[in-house]
Amino acid sequence: MVEALWLGLDVGTSAVKALVADSAGRVIAHGSAALTTSSPHPGWSEQNPDDWWLALAVAAAEARKVAGARWDDIAGIGLSGQMHGAVLLDEARVVLAPVMLWNDTRAEPESASLNLAIPDIVEVAGVAALPGFTAPKLLWLAQHQPELHARIRHILMPKDWIGMRLHGRLLSDPSDAAGTHLFDQGARDWHLGLCSAARVDPAWLPVVQPGDAVAGSLLGDGAKALGLREGLPVATGAGDTAAGAVGAGVVRPGRVVLSLGTSGQIFLATDAHVPRTEGHVHAYAHTLENVWFRMAAMLNGARPLAWYAATTGQSVPAMLDAAAQADLDRVPLFLPYLTGERTPHGNSAIRASFLGLADDTGAPEMARAVVEGIAYSFADGANALGGLSGLSPLVTGGGAQSDMLMQTLCDVLAVPIRRPAGAALGPAAGAARLASVAAGSVAPARLADEPPVAREFVPDATAAARHQTRLRVFRDLYRVIAPLGAIGDVRASGGDV
């Protein structure tokens, strides 16, 4: 008997990924296709959904080439995707505009307006509104582009738009719905008050069902794009953070996973909706029934590695090689807030900076500072969650491939951390798992299985002591810089403030 395989599709910010796994979670093949982001104005961040579809076919073709004849053994498809983006459709389901992404900060005034309009917004939506969430951006659209807003008839999240193209239905899951800030996390349904405040007709929003439920059957256009037969079951899937947690088996209370993608998260599963007003911790519904999570959400994740490497004209591996040669007594501090920050600051205006540059500071020392700044932001996130003492988190995402970043993170957090096999493919792996359960081939309880661990990192006491001293200055630096709040004005005016 031929063993069934499962296809996980992940619509990320920097790439679309396709992963083929067996029922035990072993990766058989994978492929990816890069995406670009447009920023037509300062603070704007957009993508074209058609680019996701084209990239999907490229990623699938790459995975199909690796899988060979086993591609025909795929028995179901699962979906994952970047959260908070809104794909706006008209009555004919035609895309109306580029998608405002999770790191788009134009809706700062609108997020403040929503927080005033809904006094219990933290209890209902899980965290105070921030500019990158879907609801403030839709309110911005109503106020700044009313003609476009008037044409909206459907709103989908990125993975759900891909789902519509594959199976034809307008559906989402609780985790992606959670990130819109239009969702009642406890009741697991759209919240009429939030919708009204954001100028959203609830009829525009998709039906919500668990991520391990069947959304529909693969249709002709989708089958052609993926090179698969029509009729395969397509699971609803999950937002990328929740899908990554599923891939790591984090579906039971007390389990934790760290994600080092373009953005970063510390994800702790819970058995109830437990909102927290301090530190901008997100309290959201998980993709599965009767499971929630609390999450520290860092906007910058491993992104500063790619930013610094590109800015200095080198690859990320070359940058990390240089960082390994740094004189630790000469490493400056780096605040990694390239696109503002959520947890713990809720500050969309803060920007990155170096402190302590001297005549003897070299490229290796600056590269090392970038690595450490990422780890320090995760320490702030862990602190907002109440700490990780006694836990041994799994770490997924592209940044988890760096031994240096993993060890630095381990030393800063002062807990052992574990890198699973295929760590960079976490959300796609979770999507494949959801497909296997939706098709009835794998028991739902198996979603709690942890993936095999490729390497464990343990804290180094000497390094940990050094980082604790630097972390205190890192936090002081934020407190000094944050009140200035003028960097955006300087950039926009050419220097006059």
N, C-alpha and C positions, 0 to 999 in steps of 0.2 A: 504494500500500500504506500502511495506517495505521500510524504509528509507535507501538510499545508504550510504555506508561508504567508506573511502579512506585510503589507506595504504601509509605512508611515510617511506622511507628507507634512513638512513643516515650512510655513511661510514666515521666514525671519525678516529682520530688517536689512541685513547685509547679504543674505542668500536664501534661496529656496533649497531645501534638502529632501532627498528621497532615500528611505532606508528600508531594506528588506530583512526581516527577522523571522526566525522559526518560533514555535510556540513556547520554547524555553527562553526566548529573548536573545538568542545568539544571532549576531549580525552576519548575514549572508552576503550582502552587497549594499553599497550606498553611493549616492552621487549628489552633486550640488551645482548650483548656478548662481553667480553673483548678481546682486541687485545694486542699483544706485539710488541715492536720495537727492531730491532737489530742495534748495532753500532759496526761493525767489526773493525773500525779504528776511532781514535779521529776525531770528526766533521762529521762522517757519521751517517745517520739515514735512515733505510730501513725497508720495510715490504714486505711480500709475498702476492700477490693478491689472491692466493688460500685460504689464511687464511681469507680474507674478505668474500669469498663465503661461507666458512664453518660457519663463525660467523653469516652471514646473515640468514642461515637456523636455527641456534640456537635462534637468536633474534626473528625471525618470529614464531618459535614454542612456545616461552614464551608468546608472544603477543596473539597467537592463543588460548593458554590455558586460558588466562584471558578473551578473547572475547567470548569464547564458541561458541554457535550457530551463533552468529552475524558475525563470521569470514566469513561466506558464503555470507554476504551482501556487502563485499568489491567489489566496482565497478571500481576501477582504482588504479594505483600505481604511486607514484612520487619519485624522487631520489634526494639525496643530498650527498655531499662528500667533504672530505678534498681537498684543492686546491694545485696547483703547482707540484703535483707528476706526473710522466710520466710512464705509463704502456707501455712497449716496446713490440711490437708483430712482428712476422715474417709473411711471406706470408700466412701461414695457420692459422694465428691469435693465435699462441702459444706464451705464455709469455717468453721473452728472458732472463730476469734478475730480481732480486729484484727491487722494486720501490724506487728511491731516493725521500725522503719526503720533505715537506716544510721547515723542520728545519735541513736539511742536508746542511752543510756549506763548503763542499770540493771545490766548484767552485768559490772561491773568485777571483783568477786571471782571470777566464773566464768572470765573471761579469764586472770586470774593462775593459776587452778587448771589450765587447759589448758596454759599455758606450763610449769608444773612437771611435768605428766603426760607431756608429749611433749618430751623434751630436744632433739630435732632438729627442732623445729617450724618454725624459720625455713627450714631446708633443704628440708623437705617442702612446707609450705604457703606459703612465699614471704615471710613476715613473721611476727613474733610476734603472738599473738592480742591483739586489742583489743576493747573492749566492743561496738562497733558491728557487728562481724562476726556472721555467722549462727550459727556453732557456739556461742559463749558464750551467746547469747540462748536457744538451745535447751536448753543445760545449765541456765540460770536457770529456764526453764519446768519442767524435770524436777524441780527442787528446790523451787520456789515454787508451782507449779500442777500437781501430779502427776496430778490427775484429768483435766485437759485434755490433758496430755502423753500419757496412756494411750490417748487416743482418736485420736491421730495415725496415719494410714496413708499419707499422701503429703505431701511437702514440695516446693513450687515457688518459684522466684524470681518477682518481679512480672511481668516480661515473659513468663515461661513460663506463668503462670496465664492471662494474656491469650491466649497461644498455644493453651492447652488449650481455651479457650472458642471459639477460631476454628477449630481443626482436630481437636480431640478427643484429642490424644495428650499423654503426660507426657514431655516432652523438655526438655533445656537445651543450652547450648553451653559450650565450655571456659572462656570469659572469665567468665560468670556463675557457673559452678561454682567457678571459682578464688576468687571472693569469699566463698564460704561458709565457708572455713577447714576444709572437710572433704575437700579435693581435693589429690591428689598432683600438683603442678605439672609435675614432670618426666615422670612416667608418664602423665599426663592421664587419671586415673581416680580414683574415690572411694577414700580411704585408710581402711582398716579400723581402724587405731589411732586416728586422729582421730575417727572415728565413734563408737567405743567410749567414748573419753574424754568426748565430748559427749553421750552417752546417745542416740545416733541409730541406728536400725536402717537399714543400707544399703538395705534393700528399700523404704524410704520415698522414696528419692532417684530423680530422673529419669534416663533414659538420656541420655548426653552425645554430641553429634555436632557437627561444625563448623557455624559460623553461616551459611555459604553453602550448606548442604544443605537439601533440601526436608523440612520437618517433616510436612506433610500438605496436604490440600486443604480449601479454605474450605467450612464446613458452613452449614446453613440459618440458624441463629441469628446467626452471625457475618456472613453475607451480608446479612441483614436490617439488622443494626446499622450496617453500613458502606455499605449501598446498592449492593452489588456482586453479581455473579452467583456462584452456587455453583460449586465446583470449581477456583477459582483456586489456584495453588500458594502456600503460605505457607512462607517461609524460617524456619529456626530462630532467626536473629537473634543479637544480642549484648548483653551488659551495656552500659549507656550509655557508659561510658568507652571501651570497645573499639569500639563502634559509631561514636562520634565520631571515633576514630582512622581507622576505615575510610573515613568520609566525607571525611577530610583526606588520604587516600592513605598513611597511616602504617602500612604493613604490611610494610615492608622494614627490615632492620637499619640503625640510625643515623638514621632519621627521627624527628622529634619534633613533638608537638602539645601546646599548652596549652589547657586547658578552663576557662572561667570561667562555670560554672553556679552552682547553689545551693552546691555544693561546688566544689573546684578540684583540678585534676590537671596534672602535667607527665608526659607519656607518651612513653617512648622505646622503640621497637621493637628486639627482639634476635632472634638466630637460635638461642638456647639459653636454658635456665633458669639464670639467674645470680643467686642470692639474695645479699643483703647484710645483715649483722647490724647495721650502724650506721644510725642516722637513720630507722628505721621506713620504709624504702623498700620498696614492694611489688614482688615479682617473681612475675608471674602468667603463666599461659597466655593467649595471644591467642585470638581467636575462630576463626582459621584454622589449619589443620594446619601443623606445623613452624615456627610463629612464637610467640614469647613477648614479654613486655615488662617493663620496669622503670618504676616510677611513683612519683613523689612525690604523696601524697594529702593535700590540705588540706581539712579539714572545712568551712571557712567560705567559700571561693570568693568569689563576688560577693554572697553573702547579706547581708553587713553593709551594703551599699548600700540594699537594701530595708528592712532593720531600722531603719537610722537615719532613712530617709525617712518610714517609717510612724510611728516614735516622735516625730518632729518635725512630723507632720501635713502632709506634702508628698509630691509625686510624686518618683520617682527622677530624672527629667529636671530638675525644679526644684531638687532638691538639688545636682545636678551643675552646674547653672548658677550656683548660689551658690558652690560650691567653686571655680569658675573665677575668682571675684572675691576670693579669700582673699589676705590679706597673708602672704606666705610666711615672713616673720620672726616671725609670731605663731602658726604652725600647731603645735598640740601633737602628741604621739605617741599612736597608738592601737594597742593590741593587739587583733586582730580575732577573738579566740577565744570567740565566742558559745556554741559547743557543744563546747568542748575542742579538741584538735588531735591529728592523727596525725603526719604527717611535718613536722618531724623529731623531735617531742617525745614522741609516744605518751602524751599526758597528757589524760585525759578530764575531769579536775577543773578545769583552768585555765579562766578566764573572761576576757572582754574588759575592757579598762580604758583610760582616758585618762591621760596624764601630761603635766604642763606647762600645765594650765588656769590662766589668769590673768584679772585684771579686764578686760583688753583683748582677751580671746579672744571672738570672735563666732561666730555660726552658720556663716558661710562657712569659717572656719578649722577648726572641728570637722568640717565635711563634708569638707574637703580631707584632714584627718587620717585619716578613714575610707578614702578612696581610697588614700592612701599606705600605710596599714596592710595592705591587701589585697596590694599589690605587694611589701611587705617580707616577708610570709609566703611569697609565691612565690619570693623570693630565698632564703629558708631552704630551701625545697623543692629549688630548683636546686642549692644548695650540697650538699645531701644526696646528690644524684645525681652529684656530681663536676663540676658546672658545665655551662654551655651554650656555652662559647667555641667560635667557629667555626661555630655553627649559626644558622639563621634560622627559628625556629619559626612554624608557623601557630597562630592563636589562634581558638578557637570558643567557643560558649556565649553566653548572653544578655548577660553582662558585656562581651563583645567589641564590643558596639554603642556603647560609650562611648569616644569619641576620647580623653578625658582619662585614663581608666583605661588604655587601650592605650598612650598616650605615657608615662604614669608607669611602667607595667610595663617598657616598652622602656628607659627611662632607668635604672631600678633594676637590671635584668638586664644592661644594657650590651651588648645584642645587637639587631640588627634583628628586628622581629616583623611578621608579615603577617596581615591579616584577609581571609579568603576571602569571596566572595559568599555570602550566606545563612549567615553565621557562626553566628547564633543557633540554627540548625536542625541543627547538626552530627550528633547521634546519629540523628535521624530521616532525615537524608540518607544516613548510613551504612547504616541499615536498608534504605532503598530500593535502595542499591547491592547489598547482599547478596541482595535479592529478584531483581534482574536476573541475577545470576550463578546463583542456585539454579534459575531457570527455564531456564537454558541460552542465554539471549539475549545475554549479555555474557561474554567470556572472563575467567577468574579473574585473569589478569595485569592486566586493566584496573582492578582494585581498587587498584593502586598509583598510578593517575593522581591528580595533585593537582588540586583545584578551582581555578577562576580566582581570582586575587588581586584584591580590590577596592581595597585600600590597603596600602602598606608604611609602617611607622613606623621611624625611625632614631634612635639615641640622640643626645641633646643633651649635650655635654660639661659645660656649666655645671650643668645640672640633675643629671647623674649624680654630680658631685662633691658636691653638696648632699645627695643621697640616701645616698651612702656614709657620710657623717658621721652622719646620722640613723639609718642601719641599725645602726651599731655600738651606739648608745644603745638602739635597739629590742631588740637581742639582750641587752644588759645588763639591760634592764627585765624581760624574761622570766626571766632567771636570778635576779633579786631576788624576783620575785613567786611563782614556782613553788614554792619551799620552804614558803611560808606555808600554802598548801593549805587555807585555812579558809573561803573564800568560800561554799562549799556549806553548811557548818555555820551560817554567819551567816544565810543565806537561810532555811534550814529552821527555825531557832530564833527568828527574829525579832530577831536581833542579839546574843544571849548566846552567848559561846564560852568 
